[in-house]
């Protein structure tokens, strides 16, 4: 994390199409289409994100991990995979959310690296959206991340804050269940294979997770302030292993949860 830094909800989005063309039905809800997954490598361009003691920048780690995961997901032939950025460019929080909405994404995965005050702390963690943070650390991280681009809005383009609030209030429950399920699937898939922080599933009001129509999680892949985590995150072999575990978690999500909700 930068130190600066089912069916019912889809039906409602369809009814709200007059408000914005971006709030469209998910692609894979149409006959023959695949679930759309939006990968969101954090930071980029003039926003480096967190930095390791040796100067390694978060934006490069998140992009490398995102590209590895895109390749692994695409290789299954089961998903339509898109990214908010595939090179070193800056993308606002609002644009990241808007891309997911415009794509009719079925899952949104933000990818980040932690920067914690204690260098001995290491491991991945998964965040979901909540108006009230699960703990003080999560609250501080969300506040820092939401101000990274000077906006913190996270509202899809074309929607007023009032309309976005109405959509969120009507759809949040179903979306949050999906988000929590995905977070649990990631935690279970990582367990015993990828190091995890204690109590790895946390929540806070992250702007990038606020699209009310898309189950969304923010993955902290490890701590750049920890030498062991940094070494692993810089390793192509570890990134491939992490991507494989994420593919397994996403497979479980669509097989066991989204499919039962009419989404898979």
C-alpha positions in Angstrom: 0.0 0.0 0.0 1.4 3.4 -0.9 2.4 5.5 2.0 1.1 8.4 0.0 -1.0 6.9 -0.9 -26.0 -11.6 -7.9 -28.6 -11.5 -10.3 -30.6 -8.8 -8.5 -27.9 -6.2 -8.6 -27.3 -6.8 -12.3 -31.0 -6.3 -13.0 -30.9 -3.0 -11.2 -27.9 -1.9 -13.3 -30.0 -2.7 -16.4 -32.8 -0.5 -15.1 -30.3 2.3 -14.4 -28.9 2.2 -18.0 -30.7 5.5 -18.7 -28.6 7.2 -16.1 -25.3 6.1 -17.8 -24.4 3.9 -20.7 -21.4 2.6 -18.8 -23.6 0.8 -16.2 -24.3 -2.1 -18.6 -25.1 -5.7 -18.0 -22.1 -7.9 -17.5 -20.7 -9.4 -20.7 -20.8 -13.0 -19.7 -24.5 -12.7 -18.8 -25.0 -12.7 -22.6 -25.0 -16.0 -24.4 -21.6 -17.5 -25.0 -19.6 -14.8 -23.3 -16.9 -15.2 -20.7 -16.7 -13.6 -17.3 -14.8 -10.4 -17.4 -12.0 -9.8 -14.9 -10.5 -6.4 -14.4 -7.0 -6.4 -13.0 -5.8 -3.1 -11.5 -2.1 -2.8 -10.9 -1.8 0.0 -8.4 0.0 3.3 -9.0 2.0 4.1 -12.1 3.5 7.0 -13.9 4.3 9.9 -11.6 2.8 7.9 -8.7 5.5 5.3 -7.7 3.6 4.0 -4.7 5.6 2.6 -1.8 9.3 2.2 -2.0 11.5 -0.5 -0.5 14.6 0.5 1.5 16.7 -0.2 -1.6 14.6 2.0 -3.8 12.4 -0.6 -5.6 9.1 1.0 -6.4 5.7 -0.5 -5.9 4.4 0.6 -9.3 6.8 -1.8 -11.1 6.0 -4.7 -8.8 2.3 -4.3 -9.2 2.6 -4.1 -13.0 4.8 -7.2 -13.3 2.4 -9.1 -11.1 -0.6 -7.9 -13.0 0.9 -8.9 -16.4 1.8 -12.4 -15.0 -1.7 -12.9 -13.7 -3.3 -11.7 -17.0 -1.3 -14.3 -18.9 -2.2 -17.1 -16.4 -5.9 -16.2 -16.5 -6.0 -15.9 -20.3 -4.2 -19.3 -20.6 -7.2 -21.0 -19.0 -9.5 -19.9 -21.8 -12.2 -19.3 -19.2 -12.0 -15.5 -18.8 -12.0 -12.2 -20.6 -9.1 -10.4 -18.9 -8.6 -6.7 -19.0 -6.3 -4.3 -17.1 -6.6 -0.7 -16.0 -3.0 -0.2 -17.1 -0.5 -2.5 -18.9 2.4 -0.1 -18.8 3.9 2.5 -16.6 1.2 5.2 -16.8 -0.8 7.1 -14.2 -4.5 6.2 -14.0 -6.8 8.1 -11.6 -8.9 6.2 -9.0 -12.1 7.4 -10.8 -10.8 6.1 -14.1 -9.9 2.7 -12.6 -13.5 2.3 -11.3 -15.0 3.6 -14.6 -13.1 1.1 -16.6 -14.5 -1.8 -14.6 -18.0 -0.4 -15.0 -17.7 0.2 -18.7 -16.3 -3.3 -19.2 -19.2 -4.8 -17.3 -16.6 -6.5 -15.1 -17.6 -9.5 -13.0 -14.6 -9.2 -10.7 -12.2 -6.3 -10.0 -8.9 -7.1 -8.4 -6.6 -4.2 -7.3 -3.0 -5.2 -6.8 -0.7 -3.5 -4.3 2.2 -3.9 -2.0 2.2 -2.9 1.7 4.6 -0.4 3.3 4.4 -1.1 7.1 6.2 0.6 10.0 7.6 -2.7 11.4 10.1 -4.3 9.0 9.5 -7.7 10.6 5.9 -7.8 9.4 5.4 -9.7 6.2 2.8 -11.5 4.2 -0.2 -10.8 1.9 -3.6 -9.5 3.0 -6.9 -9.0 1.2 -9.1 -5.9 1.7 -12.8 -5.5 0.9 -15.0 -2.4 1.1 -16.5 -1.2 4.3 -17.7 2.2 5.5 -16.1 1.4 8.9 -12.5 0.1 8.8 -11.8 -3.3 10.4 -8.8 -1.7 12.3 -6.8 1.4 12.6 -4.1 0.3 10.2 -6.7 -0.4 7.5 -8.3 3.0 8.0 -5.0 4.8 7.7 -4.1 2.8 4.6 -7.4 3.6 2.9 -7.1 7.3 3.7 -3.6 7.4 2.3 -4.6 5.5 -0.8 -7.7 7.5 -1.5 -5.7 10.7 -1.6 -3.0 9.3 -3.9 -4.3 11.1 -7.0 -5.8 14.2 -5.2 -9.4 13.1 -5.8 -10.3 10.1 -3.8 -13.7 10.1 -5.5 -13.9 6.6 -7.0 -17.2 7.5 -8.6 -17.9 6.1 -12.1 -17.7 8.7 -14.9 -21.1 10.2 -15.8 -22.7 9.6 -12.4 -23.3 12.4 -9.9 -22.3 11.6 -6.2 -26.1 11.5 -5.4 -26.9 8.9 -8.1 -23.8 6.9 -7.2 -25.0 6.9 -3.6 -28.4 5.6 -4.6 -26.9 2.8 -6.6 -24.5 1.8 -3.8 -27.3 1.7 -1.2 -29.4 -0.6 -3.4 -26.6 -2.9 -4.6 -24.0 -2.9 -1.8 -25.2 -6.0 0.1 -25.1 -8.4 -2.9 -21.8 -7.0 -4.1 -20.2 -7.1 -0.7 -21.1 -10.8 -0.3 -19.4 -11.5 -3.6 -16.3 -9.4 -2.6 -16.1 -11.2 0.8 -16.4 -14.6 -0.9 -13.6 -13.7 -3.3 -11.4 -12.5 -0.5 -12.0 -15.7 1.5 -11.2 -17.8 -1.6 -7.9 -15.9 -2.1 -7.0 -16.4 1.5 -7.7 -20.1 1.4 -5.8 -20.5 -1.9 -2.7 -18.7 -0.5 -2.8 -20.5 2.9 0.3 -22.6 3.4 1.8 -21.5 0.0 2.0 -17.7 0.0 2.9 -15.9 3.3 -0.1 -14.1 4.9 -0.2 -11.4 7.5 -2.1 -12.3 10.7 -5.8 -11.8 10.2 -5.3 -11.3 6.5 -8.9 -10.4 5.5 -9.5 -6.8 6.4 -11.8 -4.0 5.3 -11.8 -0.2 4.8 -13.4 2.4 2.6 -11.1 2.2 -0.4 -12.3 4.4 -3.3 -11.1 2.0 -5.9 -13.5 -0.7 -4.5 -16.6 1.5 -4.6 -18.2 0.3 -7.8 -21.5 -1.0 -6.4 -22.0 -3.4 -9.4 -18.8 -5.4 -9.2 -17.4 -7.7 -6.5 -14.0 -6.1 -5.8 -11.0 -6.8 -3.6 -7.7 -5.1 -3.0 -4.8 -7.5 -2.6 -1.7 -6.5 -0.7 0.8 -9.0 -2.2 3.4 -8.5 0.4 5.4 -5.9 2.3 8.1 -4.0 0.5 9.4 -3.0 3.9 10.3 -6.6 4.6 13.4 -7.9 2.9 12.0 -11.4 2.4 8.8 -10.2 0.9 10.6 -7.8 -1.4 12.9 -10.6 -2.6 9.9 -12.8 -3.4 7.9 -10.1 -5.1 10.9 -9.3 -7.4 11.1 -13.0 -8.3 9.4 -14.1 -11.5 9.1 -17.6 -10.0 7.2 -16.3 -7.0 5.0 -14.1 -9.1 4.1 -17.1 -11.3 3.2 -19.1 -8.1 1.1 -16.3 -6.8 -0.7 -16.0 -10.1 -1.4 -19.7 -10.1 -2.9 -19.5 -6.6 -5.0 -16.5 -7.7 -6.3 -18.4 -10.8 -7.3 -21.2 -8.5 -9.1 -18.8 -6.1 -11.0 -17.2 -9.1 -11.9 -20.6 -10.4 -13.4 -21.6 -7.1 -15.3 -18.3 -6.9 -17.0 -18.7 -10.2 -17.6 -22.5 -9.6 -19.0 -22.3 -6.1 -20.4 -18.8 -5.6 -21.0 -16.8 -8.7 -22.4 -19.7 -10.6 -25.0 -20.2 -7.8 -26.0 -16.6 -8.1 -26.6 -16.8 -11.9 -23.3 -15.1 -12.6 -21.0 -18.0 -13.7 
